[in-house]
């Protein structure tokens, strides 16, 4: 009888190993090894969908505001539905999202080695990844915006293009109804007819205008203008950050992402889409990071899947640090992972992308706010109930029991926690250990993820900037809609 129990235990252990798969990382030696059904397969590249049942189920879809899948997109071309008919990615059918299936996780730390194992089914010793306990309820899927967040202008009933041009010289012509930029190469690239812009910093032309025509350096407006040259003109997308009644965050193709709001602003317009909608959150981002890490067996995301839009050297003179690329550049590869970016010229990068399994510009191009994640004097607090997300507070949040590094740099060691990859010490490099930079500051801080177009090698799928106060808005910071 004892012998049979031993046989049964060994048999169960074997079955569990075939159901689960994962990765180990020795943070001292900086070495990786695959586990479970992937044991023996070399790290440093994807073993393919056949070996990755959880990652293989990540796929783009169109989601309505009730959180229901309207249809799935073709695996290799998002311009098509799964059945081959033309898809609608403009928002008319819903938001373009990446469906991520729930999975179970087991974590351990022994000596200097972290181990993460995942399974698509419950196994003894495994727990449901906390990303899938949303608002206190276990859910079978989470949905991450396929694109960086776009603004839906409720008052104008349009999906708007993001722009924030500040402190530059413009000439206003009353006869032609034109605004001409006297500096910057392509300050208005990406705007479209019908976009609403707000002008300030002038003597005679402060107000809201409708774009009637567009060239890289010239806007024609519907409304009248007054002749003048204003050296400190500010031109930005019309935005209404009001909770409940204001604009909405979106994930649609063919638009410049929206920037220049606080995390609270982005939180409000994400929630304005309806119950269950939110900004990307800490636990969902940690789930995506883990799926990537198990797939590639390396923290070095730029080496594994590409640089992304991160090497631009002329961003300011091009468009004053406004978004460079429109959403949807990666539609041509659908659910696949790929990268065409990495050049130094903003004009070149305007048509480029990085995508991890359908998540376009997962890192690079723009920093993205991450919600449900507050930091105070390097102590992290997390939460996964979106109606209780708030800044500069630990109320309702879980103290992870950690003190993160109080030094900026490349992380050398990370916290011994099952969900999340948070730096405890720095001292690595852009090619060793966690190869993406970490920034921090004392006091209450909000989280930015992934890096931006000018951060270079510091960008990546494990880059965190935990140094911004909650009142900061930036032209290089946006958000990603999630459900």
C-alpha positions as CSV (number, residue, x, y, z in Angstrom):
1,X,0.0,0.0,0.0
2,X,2.8,2.4,0.9
3,X,4.5,1.4,-2.3
4,X,1.4,2.2,-4.3
5,X,1.1,5.6,-2.7
6,X,4.7,6.3,-3.7
7,X,4.0,5.2,-7.2
8,X,0.9,7.4,-7.3
9,X,2.8,10.4,-6.0
10,X,5.6,9.9,-8.5
11,X,3.0,9.5,-11.3
12,X,1.2,12.6,-10.2
13,X,4.4,14.6,-10.1
14,X,5.3,13.5,-13.6
15,X,1.8,14.4,-14.9
16,X,2.0,17.8,-13.2
17,X,5.4,18.4,-14.7
18,X,4.0,17.7,-18.2
19,X,1.1,20.1,-17.5
20,X,3.2,22.9,-16.2
21,X,6.2,24.7,-17.6
22,X,8.4,27.5,-16.5
23,X,11.8,29.1,-16.0
24,X,14.5,29.5,-13.4
25,X,16.9,32.4,-13.0
26,X,20.0,32.3,-10.8
27,X,20.4,35.9,-10.0
28,X,24.0,35.4,-8.9
29,X,25.3,33.5,-11.9
30,X,22.7,35.2,-14.3
31,X,21.8,31.9,-15.8
32,X,18.4,30.5,-16.9
33,X,17.0,27.0,-17.3
34,X,13.6,25.8,-18.5
35,X,11.4,23.6,-16.3
36,X,8.5,21.2,-16.6
37,X,7.5,20.3,-20.2
38,X,10.1,22.7,-21.5
39,X,13.0,21.1,-19.6
40,X,16.0,20.7,-21.8
41,X,15.0,23.2,-24.4
42,X,17.5,26.0,-24.9
43,X,16.7,29.4,-23.6
44,X,17.2,32.7,-25.5
45,X,14.4,32.2,-28.1
46,X,10.8,31.2,-28.2
47,X,10.2,27.4,-28.5
48,X,7.1,28.1,-30.4
49,X,3.3,27.9,-29.8
50,X,3.3,24.1,-29.7
51,X,5.3,24.2,-26.5
52,X,3.5,27.2,-25.0
53,X,-0.2,26.5,-24.5
54,X,-0.9,29.6,-22.5
55,X,1.0,32.1,-24.7
56,X,-0.5,30.5,-27.8
57,X,-3.9,31.5,-26.7
58,X,-3.1,35.2,-26.5
59,X,-5.0,36.7,-29.4
60,X,-6.4,40.0,-30.6
61,X,-10.1,40.5,-30.6
62,X,-12.7,43.3,-30.7
63,X,-14.4,43.9,-27.3
64,X,-17.6,45.8,-26.8
65,X,-18.1,48.2,-23.9
66,X,-19.9,45.4,-21.9
67,X,-16.6,43.4,-22.0
68,X,-17.9,40.9,-24.5
69,X,-15.9,39.6,-27.5
70,X,-17.6,40.8,-30.7
71,X,-15.2,38.8,-32.9
72,X,-11.6,37.5,-32.9
73,X,-9.0,38.8,-35.5
74,X,-7.1,36.7,-37.9
75,X,-3.9,35.4,-36.3
76,X,-1.5,36.8,-38.9
77,X,-3.4,39.9,-40.1
78,X,-5.6,42.1,-37.9
79,X,-7.2,43.7,-40.9
80,X,-9.2,40.5,-41.1
81,X,-11.6,38.8,-38.8
82,X,-10.8,35.2,-37.8
83,X,-13.3,34.0,-40.6
84,X,-11.4,36.0,-43.2
85,X,-13.9,38.9,-43.5
86,X,-12.7,42.5,-43.2
87,X,-12.4,43.7,-39.6
88,X,-13.3,47.2,-38.3
89,X,-10.5,48.5,-36.0
90,X,-11.7,52.1,-35.8
91,X,-13.8,51.7,-32.7
92,X,-17.1,51.3,-34.6
93,X,-17.3,47.6,-33.6
94,X,-15.5,48.0,-30.2
95,X,-12.1,48.2,-28.7
96,X,-9.1,46.2,-30.2
97,X,-7.8,44.1,-27.3
98,X,-5.5,41.2,-26.6
99,X,-7.2,38.3,-24.8
100,X,-5.0,36.7,-22.2
101,X,-6.2,33.4,-20.6
102,X,-6.1,32.8,-16.9
103,X,-3.2,30.7,-15.7
104,X,-1.9,29.2,-12.4
105,X,1.5,30.0,-10.9
106,X,3.9,28.4,-8.5
107,X,7.0,30.4,-7.3
108,X,10.0,29.4,-5.2
109,X,13.4,30.8,-4.3
110,X,16.2,28.6,-3.2
111,X,19.8,29.8,-2.7
112,X,20.1,32.5,-5.3
113,X,17.6,31.0,-7.8
114,X,14.1,32.1,-8.6
115,X,11.7,29.6,-10.1
116,X,8.4,30.4,-11.8
117,X,6.2,27.6,-13.1
118,X,2.8,28.2,-14.9
119,X,-0.1,26.0,-15.9
120,X,-3.3,26.5,-17.8
121,X,-5.1,24.2,-15.3
122,X,-5.1,24.2,-11.5
123,X,-2.4,21.9,-10.0
124,X,-1.7,21.2,-6.4
125,X,0.7,23.9,-5.0
126,X,-0.2,26.4,-7.8
127,X,-2.4,29.5,-7.3
128,X,-4.3,31.5,-9.8
129,X,-2.2,34.4,-10.9
130,X,-3.6,37.5,-9.1
131,X,-4.1,39.3,-12.4
132,X,-7.1,37.1,-12.8
133,X,-8.7,38.0,-9.5
134,X,-10.2,41.2,-10.7
135,X,-12.2,43.3,-8.3
136,X,-12.3,40.3,-6.0
137,X,-13.7,37.8,-8.6
138,X,-11.8,35.1,-10.5
139,X,-12.1,35.7,-14.2
140,X,-11.2,33.4,-17.1
141,X,-9.6,36.1,-19.2
142,X,-8.0,39.6,-18.9
143,X,-7.9,42.0,-21.9
144,X,-5.0,44.3,-22.6
145,X,-5.2,47.1,-25.2
146,X,-3.6,46.0,-28.5
147,X,-2.5,49.6,-28.9
148,X,-1.3,52.5,-26.8
149,X,-4.3,54.4,-25.5
150,X,-6.2,56.8,-27.8
151,X,-8.6,59.5,-26.7
152,X,-12.3,59.3,-27.7
153,X,-13.6,62.9,-27.6
154,X,-17.1,62.6,-26.3
155,X,-18.2,66.2,-27.1
156,X,-16.9,65.9,-30.7
157,X,-17.9,62.2,-31.1
158,X,-14.5,61.4,-32.7
159,X,-11.4,59.3,-31.9
160,X,-8.9,62.1,-31.7
161,X,-5.2,62.2,-32.4
162,X,-2.8,63.0,-29.6
163,X,-0.7,66.1,-29.8
164,X,0.9,68.4,-27.3
165,X,3.1,71.1,-28.9
166,X,4.4,73.5,-26.3
167,X,6.5,76.8,-26.4
168,X,7.2,77.1,-30.1
169,X,6.7,79.8,-32.7
170,X,3.6,79.8,-34.9
171,X,2.3,82.3,-37.4
172,X,-1.5,82.7,-37.6
173,X,-3.0,83.9,-40.9
174,X,-6.6,85.3,-40.9
175,X,-7.1,85.2,-44.6
176,X,-6.0,81.6,-45.1
177,X,-7.1,80.4,-41.7
178,X,-3.8,78.7,-41.2
179,X,-1.5,78.1,-38.3
180,X,2.1,77.6,-39.5
181,X,4.8,76.2,-37.3
182,X,8.0,78.2,-37.6
183,X,10.1,75.4,-36.0
184,X,10.0,71.6,-35.7
185,X,9.9,69.3,-38.7
186,X,6.5,67.7,-38.5
187,X,4.7,69.1,-35.4
188,X,1.2,68.3,-36.8
189,X,1.9,65.0,-38.5
190,X,-0.8,62.6,-37.5
191,X,-3.5,65.1,-37.0
192,X,-6.6,64.6,-39.1
193,X,-9.5,66.6,-40.4
194,X,-12.1,67.0,-37.7
195,X,-9.6,66.9,-34.8
196,X,-10.3,69.5,-32.1
197,X,-7.2,71.4,-30.9
198,X,-6.8,73.9,-28.1
199,X,-4.4,76.8,-28.6
200,X,-2.9,78.9,-25.8
201,X,0.1,81.1,-25.2
202,X,-0.9,83.6,-27.9
203,X,-2.2,87.2,-27.6
204,X,-5.1,86.9,-30.1
205,X,-5.7,83.2,-30.9
206,X,-6.3,81.3,-27.7
207,X,-9.3,79.0,-28.0
208,X,-10.5,75.8,-29.5
209,X,-10.3,75.1,-33.2
210,X,-11.4,72.4,-35.7
211,X,-8.8,71.0,-38.1
212,X,-10.1,71.6,-41.7
213,X,-6.8,70.7,-43.4
214,X,-3.4,69.4,-42.5
215,X,0.2,69.4,-43.6
216,X,3.3,68.6,-41.6
217,X,3.8,72.2,-40.6
218,X,0.5,73.9,-41.5
219,X,-3.0,73.5,-40.0
220,X,-6.0,75.0,-41.7
221,X,-8.9,75.7,-39.3
222,X,-12.6,75.9,-39.7
223,X,-12.8,78.8,-37.3
224,X,-11.5,82.3,-37.9
225,X,-8.0,83.4,-36.8
226,X,-6.3,86.7,-36.1
227,X,-3.0,87.6,-37.8
228,X,-0.1,87.3,-35.4
229,X,3.2,85.4,-34.7
230,X,3.3,83.9,-31.3
231,X,6.6,82.7,-30.0
232,X,5.3,80.5,-27.1
233,X,2.3,78.9,-28.7
234,X,0.9,75.7,-27.1
235,X,-1.2,73.5,-29.2
236,X,-2.8,70.4,-27.8
237,X,-5.6,67.9,-28.3
238,X,-8.9,68.9,-26.8
239,X,-9.3,66.8,-23.7
240,X,-12.0,66.4,-21.0
241,X,-10.6,64.4,-18.1
242,X,-13.9,64.6,-16.1
243,X,-14.9,61.3,-14.4
244,X,-18.2,59.8,-15.5
245,X,-19.1,62.4,-18.2
246,X,-15.8,63.2,-19.8
247,X,-13.8,61.6,-22.6
248,X,-12.9,57.9,-22.9
249,X,-9.7,56.0,-23.3
250,X,-9.7,53.8,-26.3
251,X,-7.7,51.1,-28.1
252,X,-8.3,51.7,-31.8
253,X,-6.1,51.6,-35.0
254,X,-4.9,54.5,-37.0
255,X,-4.6,57.3,-34.4
256,X,-1.8,59.0,-32.4
257,X,-2.0,58.0,-28.8
258,X,-3.0,60.5,-26.2
259,X,-0.5,61.9,-23.7
260,X,-0.1,64.8,-21.2
261,X,-2.4,63.9,-18.4
262,X,-1.8,62.7,-14.9
263,X,-2.4,59.0,-13.9
264,X,-5.6,60.1,-12.2
265,X,-6.7,61.7,-15.5
266,X,-6.0,58.5,-17.4
267,X,-7.7,56.5,-14.7
268,X,-10.9,58.6,-15.1
269,X,-11.2,58.3,-18.8
270,X,-10.5,54.5,-18.8
271,X,-13.3,54.1,-16.2
272,X,-15.5,56.3,-18.4
273,X,-15.7,53.5,-20.9
274,X,-17.8,51.5,-18.4
275,X,-17.7,49.0,-15.6
276,X,-14.6,46.8,-15.6
277,X,-12.5,49.1,-17.8
278,X,-9.3,50.5,-16.3
279,X,-5.7,51.4,-17.0
280,X,-3.1,48.7,-17.3
281,X,-2.6,47.5,-13.7
282,X,0.4,46.1,-11.8
283,X,-0.8,42.5,-11.7
284,X,-1.8,42.3,-15.4
285,X,1.6,43.8,-16.4
286,X,3.4,41.3,-14.1
287,X,1.4,38.5,-15.8
288,X,2.5,39.7,-19.3
289,X,6.1,40.0,-18.1
290,X,6.0,36.5,-16.7
291,X,4.6,35.0,-19.9
292,X,7.3,36.7,-21.9
293,X,10.1,35.5,-19.5
294,X,8.9,31.9,-19.6
295,X,8.7,32.1,-23.3
296,X,12.2,33.5,-24.0
297,X,14.2,32.6,-20.9
298,X,15.8,36.0,-20.8
299,X,15.1,39.4,-19.2
300,X,16.8,41.0,-22.2
301,X,13.7,41.9,-24.1
302,X,15.4,44.2,-26.6
303,X,17.7,41.3,-27.6
304,X,14.9,38.7,-27.8
305,X,12.1,40.6,-29.6
306,X,13.7,43.8,-30.8
307,X,14.6,47.3,-29.8
308,X,11.3,49.0,-30.2
309,X,10.9,52.8,-30.8
310,X,13.6,53.8,-28.3
311,X,16.6,55.3,-30.2
312,X,15.2,58.5,-31.6
313,X,17.6,61.5,-31.4
314,X,15.6,64.2,-33.0
315,X,12.3,63.9,-31.2
316,X,12.1,67.4,-29.9
317,X,12.8,69.1,-33.2
318,X,10.5,66.7,-35.0
319,X,7.4,67.2,-33.0
320,X,8.2,68.5,-29.5
321,X,8.1,65.0,-27.9
322,X,4.5,64.4,-29.0
323,X,3.7,60.8,-30.0
324,X,5.6,59.6,-33.1
325,X,3.8,56.5,-34.4
326,X,0.1,56.0,-35.1
327,X,-1.6,52.9,-33.6
328,X,-2.0,49.9,-35.7
329,X,1.4,49.8,-37.5
330,X,1.7,46.1,-36.3
331,X,-1.7,45.0,-37.8
332,X,0.2,43.3,-40.6
333,X,1.5,40.6,-38.2
334,X,-1.6,40.1,-36.1
335,X,-1.0,38.1,-33.0
336,X,2.7,37.5,-33.7
337,X,5.7,39.0,-32.0
338,X,7.9,41.3,-34.1
339,X,9.8,44.5,-34.4
340,X,10.6,46.9,-37.2
341,X,11.8,49.8,-35.0
342,X,15.1,51.0,-33.7
343,X,16.2,53.8,-36.0
344,X,17.3,57.2,-34.7
345,X,15.1,59.4,-37.0
346,X,11.5,60.1,-35.7
347,X,10.2,60.3,-39.3
348,X,11.4,56.8,-39.9
349,X,9.9,55.4,-36.7
350,X,6.5,56.9,-37.4
351,X,5.5,53.8,-39.4
352,X,7.3,51.3,-37.2
353,X,6.4,49.1,-34.3
354,X,7.4,46.5,-31.7
355,X,4.7,44.0,-30.7
356,X,4.7,41.1,-28.2
357,X,2.0,38.7,-29.1
358,X,-0.4,41.4,-30.3
359,X,0.5,44.0,-27.7
360,X,1.9,46.8,-29.8
361,X,4.7,48.9,-28.4
362,X,4.6,46.9,-25.2
363,X,7.7,48.9,-24.3
364,X,9.2,52.0,-26.0
365,X,7.6,54.9,-27.9
366,X,5.8,56.2,-24.8
367,X,6.0,55.5,-21.1
368,X,2.7,54.0,-20.0
369,X,1.1,54.6,-16.6
370,X,0.4,51.5,-14.5
371,X,-2.4,51.6,-12.0
372,X,-3.0,49.7,-8.8
373,X,0.6,50.4,-7.9
374,X,1.7,53.1,-5.4
375,X,5.1,53.6,-4.0
376,X,6.1,55.5,-0.9
377,X,9.7,55.9,0.1
378,X,10.5,52.8,-2.0
379,X,7.8,50.7,-0.3
380,X,5.4,49.3,-2.9
381,X,1.7,48.9,-2.4
382,X,-0.6,47.0,-4.9
383,X,-4.3,46.6,-5.4
384,X,-6.6,44.9,-8.0
385,X,-10.0,46.5,-7.4
386,X,-10.3,49.3,-9.9
387,X,-13.0,51.2,-8.1
388,X,-10.6,51.7,-5.3
389,X,-7.5,52.7,-7.3
390,X,-6.2,56.0,-6.0
391,X,-2.9,57.9,-5.8
392,X,-0.7,58.7,-2.8
393,X,-2.3,56.2,-0.5
394,X,-2.0,52.8,1.1
395,X,-5.6,52.6,2.0
396,X,-7.2,49.4,0.5
397,X,-3.8,48.5,-0.9
398,X,-1.6,45.5,0.0
399,X,1.9,46.2,1.4
400,X,4.1,43.8,-0.3
401,X,6.5,43.8,2.6
402,X,9.4,45.0,0.6
403,X,11.8,47.9,0.4
404,X,12.9,48.5,-3.2
405,X,16.3,49.9,-4.1
406,X,16.7,53.5,-3.3
407,X,19.4,53.8,-6.1
408,X,18.7,54.1,-9.8
409,X,20.3,51.6,-12.2
410,X,20.0,48.2,-13.8
411,X,18.5,45.7,-11.3
412,X,20.8,43.0,-10.1
413,X,18.4,41.3,-7.6
414,X,14.6,41.3,-7.5
415,X,12.1,40.8,-4.7
416,X,11.3,37.2,-3.8
417,X,7.6,37.4,-4.7
418,X,5.5,35.3,-7.0
419,X,3.9,38.1,-9.0
420,X,6.0,41.1,-10.1
421,X,9.7,41.8,-10.9
422,X,10.7,44.6,-8.6
423,X,14.3,45.7,-8.0
424,X,15.8,45.2,-4.5
425,X,19.4,46.1,-5.6
426,X,21.0,47.5,-8.7
427,X,24.5,47.0,-10.2
428,X,23.8,45.1,-13.4
429,X,24.2,46.4,-16.9
430,X,22.3,46.9,-20.1
431,X,23.2,43.4,-21.2
432,X,23.2,41.5,-17.9
433,X,20.6,40.5,-15.4
434,X,17.5,42.8,-15.6
435,X,18.7,44.8,-18.6
436,X,16.1,47.6,-18.3
437,X,16.7,50.6,-16.1
438,X,14.9,51.4,-12.9
439,X,14.4,54.9,-11.6
440,X,13.1,55.9,-8.2
441,X,12.6,58.8,-5.8
442,X,11.5,59.3,-2.2
443,X,8.0,60.2,-1.2
444,X,4.7,59.1,-2.8
445,X,5.2,58.0,-6.4
446,X,3.2,56.6,-9.3
447,X,4.4,54.0,-11.8
448,X,5.5,54.4,-15.4
449,X,6.3,51.3,-17.5
450,X,8.4,50.4,-20.5
451,X,10.4,53.5,-21.5
452,X,10.0,56.1,-24.3
453,X,11.3,56.9,-27.7
454,X,14.5,58.6,-26.5
455,X,15.5,56.3,-23.6
456,X,17.6,54.0,-25.7
457,X,19.0,50.8,-24.0
458,X,17.2,51.7,-20.8
459,X,13.8,50.7,-22.3
460,X,12.4,47.3,-22.1
461,X,9.7,45.0,-20.8
462,X,11.1,45.3,-17.2
463,X,11.8,49.0,-17.2
464,X,10.1,50.9,-14.3
465,X,10.2,54.6,-13.6
466,X,8.9,55.0,-10.0
467,X,10.0,58.6,-9.6
468,X,7.1,60.7,-10.7
469,X,4.6,62.4,-8.4
470,X,0.9,62.0,-9.0
471,X,0.5,65.5,-10.3
472,X,3.0,65.2,-13.2
473,X,1.8,65.0,-16.8
474,X,4.3,64.5,-19.6
475,X,4.2,64.7,-23.4
476,X,6.1,61.3,-23.4
477,X,3.7,59.5,-21.0
478,X,0.4,57.8,-22.0
479,X,-1.6,54.8,-20.9
480,X,-3.0,51.5,-22.1
481,X,-6.7,50.6,-21.9
482,X,-7.4,47.2,-20.1
483,X,-10.4,45.2,-19.0
